[in-house]
Amino acid sequence: MGKRSRQIKKKQGTQQNAQLKSNLQELFAKRQYSEVINELAELISKKCYDADAMYAGAYSYYMLGDNERAVVWAENTLKFAPTHLPVRILLARLCFHTDKLDSGFALLEYVLQHGKENLSDDETEMIRQLVLENSFGNEAEIARDYPVLSQYLPSKFVPKQQELAESEQDSLAEICASHASVKEKIGLLNRFAGGFYVSNELLQAERYLEKALAYDEQDEMTIRNMVVLQKALGNLEKAQAIAAKLPITDFVLLSHLKMG
């Protein structure tokens, strides 16, 4: 093959890869996660190691419930783009799923320290939501160990655990009457519901989740929490009906419903 032919073949390969990457990002924007993974496999087969494509693959695996592959591709992303911030947010979410709270908070602290000004509004809101969902009972440690992240602590909504039951009505009313955004209110309602769930006060937890669903009946976090709660209450059929509202089947949640 002559030099001219090699140049033409290389140019064609570059154009094909660019088209594949464009297709992948379009599918990612449409939340067609299975198709994203197929496009990523095609790119990798052509030895095209694009960090944003690998991140899209990691996120897609996460949304499809395959956390192990999500971690693998998130780590691959960092190998090719060590400063990639969105993938660190994804890794934090994966840490929180496995109760590795310190690792999750450390990742978010890193993101805020090294690129807060480069985050999109959605990414900033995701960090806020993750803090709201996972800070319950850990506020003092977060304030001490993660000073940048602590700005997202909802200090006005942090009652002591022993006061929580006594102030249920006031807390619920205070959250609903606050000037927080709808997303923040939903996060807070889920956080308080989590506190009641841990203390086995399931009916109180249900009230908070019902209020969260009243704000957004399609909020995936609230739906998942309500499914778990209804299972704990012994309402299996209701839990299954609520789980069916998720836009993508959650096998982890289905496995939980099949247990016991």
C-alpha positions as CSV (number, residue, x, y, z in Angstrom):
1,M,0.0,0.0,0.0
2,G,1.5,3.3,-1.1
3,K,1.8,6.4,1.2
4,R,-1.1,8.1,-0.6
5,S,-3.4,5.1,0.0
6,R,-2.4,4.9,3.7
7,Q,-3.2,8.6,4.1
8,I,-6.6,8.1,2.5
9,K,-7.4,5.1,4.7
10,K,-6.3,6.9,7.8
11,K,-8.5,9.9,6.9
12,Q,-11.4,7.6,6.3
13,G,-10.8,5.9,9.7
14,T,-10.7,9.2,11.4
15,Q,-13.9,10.3,9.8
16,Q,-15.6,7.0,10.7
17,N,-14.5,7.4,14.3
18,A,-15.8,11.0,14.4
19,Q,-19.1,9.8,13.1
20,L,-19.3,7.0,15.7
21,K,-18.5,9.5,18.5
22,S,-21.2,11.9,17.2
23,N,-23.7,9.0,17.1
24,L,-22.8,7.9,20.6
25,Q,-23.2,11.3,22.1
26,E,-26.6,11.7,20.3
27,L,-27.8,8.4,21.7
28,F,-26.5,9.4,25.1
29,A,-28.4,12.6,25.0
30,K,-31.6,10.6,24.2
31,R,-30.9,8.2,27.1
32,Q,-30.6,5.2,24.8
33,Y,-28.1,3.6,27.0
34,S,-28.0,0.1,25.5
35,E,-27.2,1.7,22.1
36,V,-24.5,3.8,23.7
37,I,-22.7,0.7,24.9
38,N,-22.9,-0.8,21.4
39,E,-21.4,2.3,19.9
40,L,-18.7,2.3,22.5
41,A,-17.8,-1.3,21.7
42,E,-17.5,-0.3,18.0
43,L,-15.2,2.6,18.9
44,I,-13.0,0.4,21.1
45,S,-12.8,-2.2,18.4
46,K,-11.3,0.5,16.1
47,K,-8.8,1.4,18.9
48,C,-10.4,4.8,19.4
49,Y,-10.1,5.5,23.1
50,D,-12.2,8.7,23.6
51,A,-12.6,9.7,27.2
52,D,-16.0,11.3,26.8
53,A,-17.3,8.2,25.0
54,M,-16.0,6.0,27.8
55,Y,-17.7,8.2,30.4
56,A,-20.9,7.9,28.4
57,G,-20.5,4.1,28.5
58,A,-19.8,4.1,32.2
59,Y,-22.9,6.3,32.9
60,S,-25.0,4.0,30.6
61,Y,-23.9,0.9,32.5
62,Y,-24.8,2.6,35.7
63,M,-28.3,3.6,34.4
64,L,-28.8,0.0,33.3
65,G,-28.0,-1.3,36.8
66,D,-24.6,-2.8,35.9
67,N,-22.5,-1.1,38.6
68,E,-19.5,-3.3,38.2
69,R,-19.0,-2.4,34.5
70,A,-19.8,1.2,35.3
71,V,-16.9,1.3,37.7
72,V,-14.6,-0.4,35.1
73,W,-15.4,2.2,32.5
74,A,-15.3,5.1,34.9
75,E,-11.8,4.0,35.8
76,N,-10.9,3.6,32.2
77,T,-12.1,7.2,31.6
78,L,-9.7,8.5,34.3
79,K,-6.8,6.6,32.7
80,F,-7.2,8.6,29.5
81,A,-8.5,11.8,31.2
82,P,-7.3,12.1,34.8
83,T,-8.9,15.5,35.2
84,H,-12.4,14.4,34.0
85,L,-14.8,15.7,36.6
86,P,-18.2,14.3,35.5
87,V,-16.8,10.8,35.9
88,R,-15.7,11.5,39.4
89,I,-19.3,12.5,40.2
90,L,-20.5,9.2,38.8
91,L,-17.9,7.3,40.9
92,A,-19.2,9.2,43.9
93,R,-22.7,8.0,43.1
94,L,-21.5,4.5,42.9
95,C,-19.7,4.8,46.2
96,F,-22.9,6.0,47.9
97,H,-24.7,3.0,46.4
98,T,-22.3,0.7,48.3
99,D,-22.3,2.8,51.5
100,K,-18.7,4.0,50.9
101,L,-19.7,7.4,52.2
102,D,-16.2,8.8,52.9
103,S,-15.0,7.9,49.4
104,G,-18.1,9.5,47.9
105,F,-17.7,12.7,49.8
106,A,-13.9,12.8,49.1
107,L,-14.6,12.5,45.3
108,L,-17.1,15.3,45.4
109,E,-14.8,17.5,47.5
110,Y,-12.1,16.9,44.8
111,V,-14.5,17.9,42.0
112,L,-15.4,21.2,43.8
113,Q,-11.8,22.0,44.6
114,H,-10.5,21.4,41.1
115,G,-13.2,22.6,38.8
116,K,-16.3,24.0,40.4
117,E,-16.4,26.9,37.9
118,N,-16.4,24.4,35.0
119,L,-19.4,22.4,36.2
120,S,-22.7,22.6,34.5
121,D,-25.8,23.5,36.4
122,D,-27.0,19.9,36.2
123,E,-23.7,18.7,37.6
124,T,-23.8,21.2,40.4
125,E,-27.3,20.2,41.2
126,M,-26.3,16.6,41.3
127,I,-23.6,17.3,43.8
128,R,-26.2,19.2,46.0
129,Q,-28.6,16.3,45.7
130,L,-26.0,13.7,46.6
131,V,-25.0,15.7,49.7
132,L,-28.7,16.0,50.7
133,E,-29.3,12.3,50.3
134,N,-26.3,11.1,52.1
135,S,-25.4,13.6,54.7
136,F,-28.1,12.6,57.3
137,G,-26.3,11.9,60.6
138,N,-22.9,12.9,59.1
139,E,-23.2,16.7,59.0
140,A,-20.5,17.3,61.6
141,E,-18.0,15.0,59.9
142,I,-18.7,16.6,56.5
143,A,-18.3,20.1,57.9
144,R,-15.0,19.1,59.5
145,D,-13.4,17.0,56.8
146,Y,-14.8,18.4,53.6
147,P,-15.0,22.2,53.9
148,V,-15.9,23.0,50.3
149,L,-18.5,20.3,50.2
150,S,-20.0,21.5,53.5
151,Q,-21.5,24.6,51.7
152,Y,-24.3,22.2,50.5
153,L,-25.2,21.1,53.9
154,P,-28.8,22.0,54.7
155,S,-28.0,23.3,58.2
156,K,-31.4,24.8,58.8
157,F,-32.9,21.3,58.3
158,V,-30.6,19.3,60.5
159,P,-32.6,18.4,63.7
160,K,-31.1,16.1,66.3
161,Q,-32.2,12.5,65.8
162,Q,-33.9,12.4,69.2
163,E,-35.9,15.5,68.3
164,L,-37.0,14.2,64.9
165,A,-40.1,12.3,65.9
166,E,-41.3,15.1,68.1
167,S,-40.9,17.7,65.4
168,E,-42.2,15.7,62.5
169,Q,-45.1,18.0,61.6
170,D,-43.0,21.1,62.0
171,S,-40.2,19.7,59.9
172,L,-42.6,18.6,57.1
173,A,-44.3,22.0,57.1
174,E,-41.0,23.8,57.2
175,I,-39.6,22.0,54.2
176,C,-42.7,22.6,52.2
177,A,-42.9,26.3,53.1
178,S,-39.2,26.9,52.5
179,H,-37.8,28.9,49.5
180,A,-35.7,25.9,48.4
181,S,-36.1,24.6,44.9
182,V,-38.4,21.7,44.2
183,K,-35.4,19.4,43.7
184,E,-34.0,20.5,47.0
185,K,-37.3,19.9,48.8
186,I,-37.6,16.4,47.2
187,G,-34.0,15.7,48.4
188,L,-34.8,16.9,51.9
189,L,-38.1,14.9,52.1
190,N,-36.2,11.8,51.1
191,R,-33.5,12.4,53.6
192,F,-36.0,12.8,56.5
193,A,-37.9,9.7,55.2
194,G,-34.6,7.8,55.4
195,G,-34.1,8.8,59.0
196,F,-37.6,7.5,59.9
197,Y,-36.9,4.3,57.8
198,V,-33.7,3.6,59.7
199,S,-35.5,4.1,63.1
200,N,-38.3,1.8,61.8
201,E,-40.9,4.5,61.9
202,L,-42.2,3.5,58.5
203,L,-45.5,5.3,58.4
204,Q,-43.8,8.6,59.1
205,A,-41.3,7.8,56.3
206,E,-44.3,7.1,54.0
207,R,-45.7,10.6,54.6
208,Y,-42.5,12.3,53.6
209,L,-42.1,10.2,50.5
210,E,-45.8,10.8,49.5
211,K,-45.1,14.6,49.8
212,A,-42.0,14.2,47.6
213,L,-44.0,12.4,45.0
214,A,-46.6,15.1,45.2
215,Y,-43.9,17.5,44.0
216,D,-42.7,15.1,41.2
217,E,-44.4,11.8,40.7
218,Q,-41.7,10.7,38.3
219,D,-38.7,11.4,40.5
220,E,-36.6,8.2,40.3
221,M,-34.9,8.5,43.7
222,T,-38.3,8.9,45.4
223,I,-39.9,6.0,43.5
224,R,-37.0,3.7,44.4
225,N,-37.2,4.7,48.1
226,M,-41.0,4.2,48.1
227,V,-40.7,0.8,46.6
228,V,-38.3,-0.3,49.3
229,L,-40.6,1.3,52.0
230,Q,-43.7,-0.4,50.7
231,K,-41.9,-3.8,50.7
232,A,-41.0,-3.1,54.3
233,L,-44.6,-2.3,55.1
234,G,-45.7,-5.6,53.6
235,N,-47.4,-4.0,50.6
236,L,-45.7,-6.1,47.9
237,E,-48.3,-5.5,45.2
238,K,-48.2,-1.8,45.8
239,A,-44.3,-1.9,45.7
240,Q,-44.4,-3.7,42.4
241,A,-46.8,-1.2,40.9
242,I,-44.7,1.7,42.0
243,A,-41.5,0.0,40.6
244,A,-43.2,-0.2,37.2
245,K,-43.2,3.6,37.0
246,L,-39.5,3.7,36.6
247,P,-38.5,4.5,33.0
248,I,-35.9,1.7,33.0
249,T,-36.2,-1.6,34.7
250,D,-34.1,-1.7,37.9
251,F,-32.9,-5.3,38.4
252,V,-31.5,-4.5,41.8
253,L,-34.9,-3.3,42.9
254,L,-36.6,-6.3,41.4
255,S,-34.2,-8.6,43.3
256,H,-35.1,-6.8,46.5
257,L,-38.8,-7.4,45.9
258,K,-38.2,-11.1,45.2
259,M,-36.4,-11.5,48.5
260,G,-38.3,-12.7,51.6
